[in-house]
Amino acid sequence: MTALIESETPPAALGPRVRDLARTRGPAPALRELLGPRGPKTLPYAPHGFAVLPLEHPEHPVEALCTYPLPGGPVTLVRVPKPGPGYRCAPPFDATALLWLRLGLAEGLRRSCVEHLKDRPSGDSTVLLQPLVKAQLAEATAQQMELAAWLSGIAADGVPASRLRRPHDQVTENGRALLRLFGAHGFLAEGPGGVAHVSELLAEVHQDAERAR
């Protein structure tokens, strides 16, 4: 793998904030921070016609397609219509901050994986201490550190969304590799599998916002 490596909040500070929320509390709190304050009759900007939102997001004329009950609170995939009379569109997600958020979700998956494996017996030891597992976790950690270093080094307003496509793909690959270490537990919709799926949805729905304008 190659080196990968807003609201009233200054743009440079928003990314690390949503990363920390995603890592420690889950997708919904991080999405609320990323969305920022929204006034009444304000639709989330949805260039492809869809958005991923916290379930308790203020009522809008949107069609809920699927709800994911995840750690930190449920999120939902919605279809967003074109704004009618009296409604306006809010700006899209900040492209770089969205990648920070997905990095935080991947880091949370890695922590959960360590907790899941450290007490699972394997011979005279645990699964976590098996050489192959340790090597895979080390690789996933290195990939996440590379992405964090890369994100920390780029200008907050100087990276087009198109340049972030490959890093998004790398976060997806990182999450899928971690899910395999969970075994069957990694496919639980209310656990690691659900978090990884929502992370991928965020990339699919929102990462090309700049190109779709």
N, C-alpha and C positions, 0 to 999 in steps of 0.2 A: 504494500500500500504506500503510495507516495505521501509526502508530508502534506497535511491538510491545513496541516497547520502551517419608549420614546413617549405621546403624552407629554406631561410637564417634566418628566424625568429626562435629563440630558441623554441624547442618543447613545453616547459612549457608556453610560451607566446602565442602560436598560438591558442590554444583553447579559451581563453578569448577574443582574437581579433575577431575570427569568430563568437563567441556568440554575441558580441556587434553589429557586422555588421548585423547578421541575425535578431536580435531584432529590430534594429533601421532603417535598410535600405532594408531588404528583402533577399531572397535566393540567387539571382544572385551575388551581391557584396560579400556575405560571401563565395560563391563557388569560386569566382575568387581568394580570399585570400587563401582559402584552397588548391586550385590547385597549387598556386605559379607560378613562371616563368617557361615557357615551351619553349624549343628550337624548331627550325624548324624540321619538319618530326618526331615529337614525339607524339605518340598516348597515350591517357590516359589509364592507366592500368585498365582493365575491366575483372576481374576474371570470371564473369558470362556471358561475352559477351555484356554487356550493361554499359552505364554510364549516369549520369545526369550532364549536363554541362550548363554554361551560353550560351545563344544563340550566342553571339558575340565571343565565343571562337575561336582561330585561326583555319583556315580551315584544316581539316584532312579527310582522306578517311573513313568517318563514315556515316551511314545511319540514318537520323533523323526520328524518329518514331512518336513523339508527342511533340508539343511546348505548353508551359504554359505561358500566358501573365500575369505576377504577379507584384505586387508592387516592385519597385526596378529594374525591367527589366525582360525580358522573360528568361526562362530556357527550355532546351529541353532534352528529353530522346533519346539516340542514341544507335545504335548497332555498336560495335567496332570490326572490323575484326582483325585477327592475323596480326602482322606487316609484310609487304613484304620487298623486297630489299630496303635498304636505310632508312627504318623506324625503330624506336626503341620504347620500352614501357617506359613510365614514371612510377615512383613508385605510388602505390595506395594511396588513401586518408589516412592520419593519423587516425587510428581507434578512438582514444580518442577525437581528435579534431572534428571528424564528429559528435560525440555525443554532444559535446559543441555546435556545429552549430544547431543541432536539438533542444537543450534546448533553444537557442536564438529564434528560430522560434516559439516555444511554448510560450515563454514569450511575444513575439510580438503579438501572437493571444490573450493572456490574456489582454494585454493593449488595443487592438482593441475592444475586447468584452466590456470592461468597457466603452470605448468611445461610443460604439454603444448603450449600455443600459442606460446610465446615463440620457439621455434626452427623453427616451420613457415613456410616461405617463402610470401609472397603478393606478387607483383609485385616491386618493389624493396625491399620491407619484409618484415614478418612478419605472420601472422594476428593476433597479440596487439595490434599497433599499428593495426589497422584501426579507423576511428572507431566503427562500429557495435558491434564487439566490445568496445572500450574503454568505450562507454556502457553496455552490458549488464553488464559486470563491475563498473562503478562502481555501478550500481543494486543489484546483488546484494550488494556490500559494504556499501552504505548500509543495506539491509534488515537485514543481520546485525548491524550496529552498533546499530541501533534496538532490536533484540531484546535484545542484551547490556545496553544501558542500561536497558531496561524490567525485565529480570530482576534487575539489580543494585539496582533501586530498590524492589522489592516485599519485603514481610516474608516470611521463610522459611516461616512457619507460617500465613500469613494469606490464602492464595490457594486456593480450591477447585479441584479438577481441572476442573470444568465451565468455569471462566473461562479455562482454558488451551487450550481446543479451537481457538479461532481462531488463536492463535499457532502451534499445531501445524500447522494448515492452511497458514499462511504459510511455515513452514519447508519444508513439502512443496513448495509452489510455487517457493520459492527454489532448492531442489535440482534440480527439474525444469528450471528455466531454465538452470542451470549445465550440466546434462547435454546440453542442445541445443548448447552451445558446444563440447563435446567432439567433436561429429560422431559418426561410427560408433563411435569409441573409447568413447563414453559409454555404450554398451549392453553392454559386456563384463561378464559376470557376476562375474568375479574382480577387477574394477576399479571404476571410478566408478559404473557402473550397479548393481552389487551392493551397494555401500555405500548408495546412495540408496534402493534397494529395502528393505534392512534397516531403514534409518531410518524409512521409512513403516510397515513392519511394527510397529516398536516403538510408534508412535503408535496404530495400529489395535488392538493387543493390550492395551496397558497404560494409555493415557491416561485412560480412564474408570473406573479402579480404584475411586475413591471413590464414584462413583454406583452401582457394581455390588454394593457390600457389602450 
